[in-house]
């Protein structure tokens, strides 16, 4: 693949991408083009090499300056985004006991929430602390073990937090549903995003439940920032963390979600927001609408089930 070519002084970035854009799109679509079906998933979308990769890093999940540093710095924005979207989109319809909980410290009270690909529990614990009843699931036994060990340090989490080493497909087969389903920074690490997203969508309660996603767009800019710089040059994340071919543009992700069928259409995408880090403070923030290409690298997406 052309992505493995070495960039020399005689090869510009745009020359590297320009002749291959069509090939990138065609090769990427094979990861998520699939037949729509009402039947239960017949296989797992788990990528064993990806699971192994993150299992080897399991002990680093709670090291704020380690290989998971970007997730730690991104987490406050992810949580505030979830809170903002639930409040904006008829939040009271999601849980029975929400009432005026936005005025206290537990805005997710009354909500049953699922964190898919929870890793060491960075997002999971934050959701519980804000009142949610949360299940964190991951395909890595090592990551789940670390998540459980870390959760024991905070007695306030007990009773509203559970971890399981299980796939989204298996949960769907068990008939589980949730008010809120989160699949953050995981879509680019599965074998078949379309089948994975169908399982995620099926786990959302009908009648207003929310699905939250975050991933990286497949653009020349995202390749430069997330692979050339973050992985190969600055070593912010371990080399091999990302596979450019598995990145999905926001329009592709929206097409998959809104194409999901149950008895009728599953639901709709109600928000897509570009995000990025402040290079000085390292804090993540929402990119304003006036910034060109605000969806060209990292973005958050909200979908609501009919």
Order of alpha helices (4+ residues) and beta strands (2+ residues): alpha-alpha-alpha-alpha-beta-alpha-beta-alpha-beta-alpha-beta-alpha-beta-alpha-alpha-beta-beta-beta
